[in-house]
Amino acid sequence: MIKVKRLNGTVFILNALYIEKVESFPDTTITLTTGTKYVVLEDVEDVQKQMIDFYRSIQLLSNPHIRGEENEE
């Protein structure tokens, strides 16, 4: 889960597993796999960092082959 703010400052939690794309128009727009779109205050890089941190916390990025570390077992 990631924490983001709407343009009016309201904070909400979003399940990062459902994020399909994050774009800047210039406001950051997060599109979910359901087609729902959220415009948030965070920049694209911050959303990306939160997503990666979340994926690591649930060990989605724990496989060495996914990380590009082929020599690890």
N, C-alpha and C positions, 0 to 999 in steps of 0.2 A: 504494500500500500504506500502511496505517496501523498504528501500534504501539499496542496496548492491553494491559491487565493483567486477568487473571481475578481473582476475589475472593480467591483464595489467594496472589496476588502474582505468579503466573507470567506472564511477558511473552510475547506472540505477535504475529505480523504477520498482518493480515487484508487481503484484496484488496477495496478500497473499491468497486470496480465491481459487486460482487455484493451490496452492502447494499441491502435493500429498505426497511427502516425502523429507526429508533432510537427507543426509548421509555424512559421512566423509571417504574418500578413499586414502590418508589422506586429500586431498583438499576437501572442502565442496562442495557437489553437490546437487543442488535443482532440483527435477523433478516435472514438472507440470502435471496436469491431461491430457494435450494434448500430453504428451510424450516428450516435449521439456525439455532439460537439460541445466542448467547453472552451471558453476564452479565459485565459488566466494571466495574472501579472508576472509570473516567473518567466525568465527567458528560456529558450529552447535548450541551452546547455545545462541549466539548472534542472529542468525536467528530466533530461537524459541522465544526469548524474544520479538523481533520486531513483530513476528506474533501474539503473545498474546496481545501485546499493541494495534496492529491494530484491532484485534477482539473485544477488549474492547471498542475501540474508535467508532466502528460501532454498539456497544451494542450486538454483537453476544454472548458475555459471560456475559450478564446482567441478565439472568434468574437465580434466586437463586438455583434452582434445578440442573442446569448445574454446578454451582460453588460448589455444595455440601452443601449448607446451607438450609437444609430442613425446618427449623423453621421459615424462613422469608416468608413474604407474598408478 
